[in-house]
Structure formats: C-alpha cells, structure tokens
C-alpha cells in the first residue's frame, strides 16, 4: 500500500462526497450522480482505483463536451416476457441499471432466467460492480458491454473488436460475498499502454503487436498496431462474442462505430449493455448454494498461493470500512477544483 | 491433410454407418445411436477428428463397463417458465439434447431468453455441434458442461476444476453458417498430454505445471501436477464459471465428483449440461443479423491471415460433402471389429 505525502486518507463517506459533488456541479442529475458516486466509492473501497475516483474526471469531461446527456431520463421500453429493455437516452449507464436490476430480478424469479438490455448508454465503471448486487440478491448474473476498439484477432495486426468486458457473479448464500469476476478480452487496458507511452516505459512482451502484426514492446508501435487478445484465439473468440451480444444483438453500436461517434473527451463510449440473471431455485441448485460456497472456500484454502477472483477486492473492502482509503493528492486536488 | 496407405477415404454416409453400427451392436438404443452417429459424422466432416469416430470407442467402452445406460429414456422433468429440465437418467447427452432443443427454441421465442438443463448425462462430443443448430434456427446459443478435472488456478499446482468447455453460436441470417466457437478452459486437452507421454515427446512451455507449481515440459510431471488454464487467471475464472453453471447450479456433479464416480473406461464423464438460447427478435437485433454477418465477413477479409472461429471447420465441411473424408486405417479396423 502506498502512503505518505502523495496520498491522503479519506473515509468512504468522504470519497462518496468527493465523487458526487463534481458530478452535481457539472449539471448531472441527482439520480445519475447518486448511482455513479456509489459505484465509484465501492471501487475505491475495493482498491480497484482504475475504476474509482479517477473516472469522475472523464464523466465530467463527457458532459462538458456535450457527449453525454447529464439529465437523461431512462425509459423502460419493454418488459415483455423475460426481457427488460431500457433506453438510456444518451445518459450514463448506472442509473438505468439501478432501475433495471429489480425488474430483471423479478423476471428471473418468474421465468427462471431473464435478460436486461440497455441501449444508448455510457458505461464507465467496472462490470463486477454491476453483477455483484444481483448475486447478493441470490441470482446468478452475467453482464457484458463494448470496450475501446483496440484488440486484434490472434494473428492479426489491427483492431478488430473492443476490450469488451465480461462479468459473472454466483451467489454463495446469505451473508457471503458472491463469487465474482470481470475480465476484458484484451491482455491489458488501452490506458495502460497510453500510460507507458507518456512515461517513456516499454511494454512487457505479449501485450501488443505493431501495424504489421509483429510483437512489439514499443507503446507507440502498439498504438499504431493493436493490443493482443488474452489467451490467443480463445480470448479473441470471447471478445467477438461480447461484441455481438452488446452490439448487433441489441441493435446498438459495435466498438468501431462507438469509436467513430466518440468525441475523444476521455469519457466513456456510447453503446449497448446486456445482463442475464438466472434463478438457481429453478435449476435444482437453490439448496446447493452452501455446497458451492463450501467448495469455493476449500479451493481457496487448498490452492494457495493461487487466489479466487474477487478475493483481494473483498478483503480491501473490509479494510476500507474500518480505515478508509488512500487517495492520491493530485487526484484529490483535481476533484476539489471541480467542486 | 495426411493421405496414403495409413488412411482410407469414406463418404459421409459410410462414416455415419461406421459410427452407428458399433453403437447399435453394443446395445445402445436406436434414438441414442442415431443422435450420436449424426454428431460424430459432422465432426469428421469438419476435420474435428478428436471428436469424431475415435469417440465411438470410448462410448462403447462406457456401455461395456456398465457406466452408461445404453437404453436410457430421457425424461422432461420441467418446462415451467423459460426453463426446460431433462433428466438424462444416466444415458448419453445427445439424444436428450435433440429432445430439448426444440423445447428450448420454443421458450426462447416465447420469452426472449430460455435455458435447457440436462442432468445425469454423459457428454462426449464437441459443444459446437450442440449450439450450431440452434443458431441455424435463428437463435443465439451458449452452452457449457464439465470436463476432465485437470486444470490449475493461475499460480496453482494441482487440479482445481475441469477442462470445462464453453460454446457460443450467433446466427448470421438465412442460409449462412453461424458464427460458432467452442473453447475449453485449459491450454490443452488432457488427452494431448497423455499422447505425448506415450510417444515420449515433451510438452511445449506454458501447457502445464508440476506438483510444486513449477512450469514443466515433462508429460509425467504434468500428470502429477496440473494443466494450466488458458490466458492465466482469466481462463481460470471462466473455467470456474462453467464448473458452477454446469455443476452446482444444476444440482449436478463438479468435475472432482465426476472423476470420483468415473469407472476410467475411456468414455465420457457423468454430469450436468446447460444451454441458453436468446431470440434476437426480442432485443432489437433481429433486423441486424445481416449487418452482423456483413461485419463478420468484412473482419475475415480485412484481418487475414487471422481467421474467425469456425472458418476452417465450415470449409472442411463443404469439401467433405464433395470428397468424403480420410479416416485412419487403424481406427477403421477397430470400429469394424466392433460391428
């Protein structure tokens, strides 16, 4: 944990206030700002800083550029069958997700499985934050959305699809943190390559290719070429799956289209979002949540030092509730200026 | 393509006959044998030989060992809401899948999304063969089942979960082959390591670890240790997801439990199976199938030599319809002996 003059310690209440004020000040409605500040605070608590307070800067920029409608009122356009569809009307995604999640849960319990589709939204937060509450409510959840158009096919030399995150959460029973993960289709976030370019650092081998498809450790060459999918052709297949599910399936943008309409303000991309929920009670697994929990607990114990996904985040969260979190002084100053 | 005295050329009709006769001779019912021979023939046509005729030997062995009920009559135990549940009653999976698929499609069209769960089945074939027909019928499909308990967590040294295949298919419109992939959570099939052990070959780096978690190229050490997940902790996360979805969620076996009850006859493992189907018409994407198809076509053209999943299989299938397929002479003899 970094400490000292570069960082200040804030309580989670202070983090939430620091997240919410700049959003309200730039004209984002209370509903949106509240949903966004909640998720950003959770990311800071979980030490998932790349999706924490830092993202507030991009959200404010995306409103100021005129890209995101700060007062968009999401409209539930359909609740036929097991599908809930919400038009986010060019606003941020978290407020419509708050509206959609209980409707999704209701339908999952009614039909055994259900889907929530958002259109025309701007999603900037970590997907684990979206699925974890669904699993805390006793349902299995799977979610995906389009990411930055920057990932090559295995053997390719140019972006073919987006970083396209996919998240999954499985309930472990009353009072237990769910099994949760969230992974992108790329070896690394595009921002990591940007950061190394700015600091003059080189890339580890295996992250990227140049415009001729040759492996490169140069951030400049990588940005002219493409990021590699994780796990070769398997990661690429999953990236294409997400691109199809969150784009064409929903009648929404593919990653290249999202990039083409983006104002490059540093904020999130426009696009679609899909979440599925499954009720274990309808599959014979309801009585087995404790059993799954016991299995996962034993796995974690028997396979050290290997860890299950989410372990580090949940441990950080427990600490943060007691001790608060460390926030970089420069980020704190940037946010205070926006207040 | 290998040719010559080691192989003989058979028409697809001959392959189907060669697959079906040994199954019928060992007492497998006509319904099961027909479904199994169809899928094995398709695998041979697609040059997916590891899931082709070779698997018939394991199926026959699994009946002879008394493990699989060759005349099991699957029972549809529930069709409430959007969930179809089938008890395979200890029989092979493909016949119940044939029964379940139209029920799944009906519910996906009624509710927008639906699920098919099989319990107590033996699945031996490639999952792409299960989801492709669903997408040819205009629905998006996702399927998974438990595989051999042999894969470590990233940083681990012992099997924590199974090879756990996951398949996805997306329709590309009338008369077009769907976008289809099928991937396991492991870098490689356990059988590949067995094959190298027998032939005295070493393993490429990155496939496996020894019992202390150290990277190894020794097949013996790998079999005492574990196979690595593809793509590090991301592949492991996906493997755990499949283990939860096809095991505990369905109230069925985890990979370690499936291994514990297995008779080691070389045939498939007992377990659960989950397939989801989504109707694009209910998500705004129905009119977009042609658009998705055009995008995938353009991707394939622009990103050569990189290929989309399924491309090679579909090209092989078109050739096989004209030319038939090459079958190894020794496998042919083994199957003829069983007829």
Interface residues (C-beta under 8 A of the other chain):
Chain A: X80 X81 X82 X83 X85 X110 X111 X112 X113 X114 X115 X117 X119 X140 X152 X153 X154 X155 X156 X157 X158 X160 X168 X170 X179 X181 X183 X230 X231 X232 X233 X234 X235 X236 X237 X238 X240 X241 X244 X245 X247 X248 X249 X250 X251 X252 X254 X274 X276 X278 X280 X282 X283 X284 X285 X287 X288 X289 X291 X292 X295 X299 X302 X303 X305 X306 X307 X308 X309
Chain B: X80 X81 X82 X83 X85 X110 X111 X112 X113 X114 X115 X117 X119 X140 X152 X153 X154 X155 X156 X157 X158 X160 X168 X170 X179 X181 X183 X230 X231 X232 X233 X234 X235 X236 X237 X238 X240 X241 X244 X245 X247 X248 X249 X250 X251 X252 X254 X274 X276 X278 X280 X282 X283 X284 X285 X287 X288 X289 X291 X292 X295 X299 X302 X303 X305 X306 X307 X308 X309
